[in-house]
Amino acid sequence: MTNLSESTRTYRSLPRRRFSRDHKRSLVQQLLDSDSSATLAQLARGHDIHPNLLGKWRREYQQGLLGEPAKPAASGLALLPVTVSTASPASLPNRSDVAVTLPISSLELRLRKGTMVLEGAFTADLLRDLVEALQ
């Protein structure tokens, strides 16, 4: 059997690292924190773990396997109710005479491959067209 010096030791010869549930949860919360601009790869590199492992912890966190997921803080944001109708456009009432500007200054769309933020004045017609386009 050969004697390995510190310089020739590989990760295979090191004991497996164990991470506590609290440590995993804190890293995932850092990843999901909206104020943080760090990507998954950057956060993993900073903590010397593989990005796939951090991704696995994120999935476990979202499934509730790392304890109760943190509830988003109520920051005065209100959600608007949305109803999707299967009726044809011809059967819908004509609301072109009403152009109410909603008290929304920005709209954040979370899509599979990224997030889109729209800013400006929003009318009900604009939101209806947006929902139809996203279907």
C-alpha positions as CSV (number, residue, x, y, z in Angstrom):
1,M,0.0,0.0,0.0
2,T,1.4,3.4,-0.9
3,N,1.6,6.3,1.4
4,L,-0.1,9.4,-0.1
5,S,1.3,12.8,0.7
6,E,-1.0,15.8,1.1
7,S,-0.2,17.1,-2.3
8,T,-1.2,13.8,-4.1
9,R,-4.4,13.2,-2.2
10,T,-7.5,13.3,-4.5
11,Y,-11.1,13.8,-3.5
12,R,-11.5,10.0,-3.7
13,S,-9.1,9.5,-0.8
14,L,-10.8,12.1,1.4
15,P,-13.6,11.2,3.7
16,R,-17.1,12.1,2.4
17,R,-18.3,15.4,3.6
18,R,-21.6,15.6,5.4
19,F,-23.8,18.7,5.4
20,S,-26.4,19.5,8.0
21,R,-30.0,20.2,7.0
22,D,-29.7,23.7,8.3
23,H,-26.5,24.3,6.2
24,K,-28.3,23.0,3.1
25,R,-31.4,25.1,3.8
26,S,-29.3,28.3,4.3
27,L,-27.4,27.8,1.0
28,V,-30.7,27.3,-0.9
29,Q,-32.2,30.3,0.7
30,Q,-29.2,32.3,-0.4
31,L,-29.7,31.0,-3.9
32,L,-33.5,31.8,-3.9
33,D,-33.0,35.2,-2.2
34,S,-34.3,37.9,-4.6
35,D,-31.7,40.4,-3.4
36,S,-28.8,38.1,-4.3
37,S,-27.4,38.2,-7.8
38,A,-25.3,35.1,-7.4
39,T,-26.0,32.2,-9.8
40,L,-26.2,28.6,-8.7
41,A,-22.7,28.0,-10.2
42,Q,-21.2,31.0,-8.4
43,L,-22.7,30.0,-5.0
44,A,-21.6,26.4,-5.4
45,R,-18.1,27.5,-6.4
46,G,-17.9,29.8,-3.4
47,H,-18.8,27.0,-1.0
48,D,-16.7,24.4,-2.7
49,I,-19.6,22.1,-3.7
50,H,-20.7,20.8,-7.1
51,P,-23.5,22.8,-8.8
52,N,-25.5,19.6,-9.3
53,L,-25.5,19.0,-5.5
54,L,-26.8,22.5,-4.9
55,G,-29.5,22.0,-7.5
56,K,-30.5,18.8,-5.8
57,W,-30.8,20.6,-2.5
58,R,-32.9,23.3,-4.2
59,R,-35.4,20.6,-5.4
60,E,-35.5,19.0,-2.0
61,Y,-36.1,22.4,-0.4
62,Q,-39.0,23.1,-2.8
63,Q,-40.5,19.7,-2.1
64,G,-40.3,20.4,1.7
65,L,-37.7,17.7,2.4
66,L,-35.3,20.2,4.0
67,G,-37.9,21.4,6.4
68,E,-40.5,24.1,5.9
69,P,-39.7,26.3,2.9
70,A,-39.5,29.9,3.8
71,K,-42.6,31.8,3.1
72,P,-42.1,35.0,1.0
73,A,-42.2,38.1,3.1
74,A,-45.3,40.2,2.6
75,S,-43.8,43.4,1.3
76,G,-47.1,45.2,0.5
77,L,-47.5,43.5,-2.9
78,A,-50.9,42.3,-3.8
79,L,-51.8,39.6,-6.2
80,L,-54.5,40.1,-8.8
81,P,-57.0,37.4,-9.4
82,V,-56.8,36.0,-12.9
83,T,-59.5,34.0,-14.7
84,V,-58.8,32.1,-17.9
85,S,-61.9,31.6,-20.0
86,T,-62.3,29.0,-22.7
87,A,-65.0,31.1,-24.4
88,S,-64.4,32.3,-28.0
89,P,-63.5,36.0,-28.3
90,A,-66.8,36.7,-30.1
91,S,-68.8,35.7,-27.1
92,L,-66.9,37.9,-24.7
93,P,-68.3,41.3,-23.8
94,N,-66.9,44.3,-25.6
95,R,-64.9,46.4,-23.1
96,S,-63.2,48.7,-25.5
97,D,-65.1,51.6,-24.0
98,V,-63.4,51.1,-20.7
99,A,-59.7,51.6,-20.5
100,V,-59.0,51.5,-16.8
101,T,-55.4,51.9,-15.8
102,L,-54.6,49.5,-13.1
103,P,-52.4,50.6,-10.1
104,I,-49.5,48.4,-11.2
105,S,-46.2,49.9,-12.0
106,S,-44.3,46.7,-12.9
107,L,-45.1,43.1,-13.8
108,E,-42.7,40.2,-13.2
109,L,-43.2,37.1,-15.3
110,R,-41.3,34.0,-14.2
111,L,-40.8,31.7,-17.1
112,R,-39.0,28.4,-17.5
113,K,-35.8,29.9,-18.9
114,G,-35.8,33.2,-17.1
115,T,-37.6,36.1,-15.6
116,M,-39.1,39.1,-17.5
117,V,-40.0,42.4,-15.8
118,L,-42.4,44.8,-17.6
119,E,-42.7,48.3,-16.3
120,G,-45.2,51.0,-17.2
121,A,-49.0,51.5,-17.0
122,F,-51.1,48.4,-17.4
123,T,-54.7,48.3,-18.6
124,A,-57.1,45.4,-18.3
125,D,-57.0,44.9,-22.1
126,L,-53.2,44.8,-22.1
127,L,-53.2,42.1,-19.3
128,R,-55.9,40.1,-21.1
129,D,-53.8,40.2,-24.3
130,L,-50.7,39.1,-22.4
131,V,-52.5,36.2,-20.8
132,E,-53.9,35.1,-24.2
133,A,-50.4,35.3,-25.7
134,L,-48.9,33.2,-22.9
135,Q,-51.4,30.4,-23.3
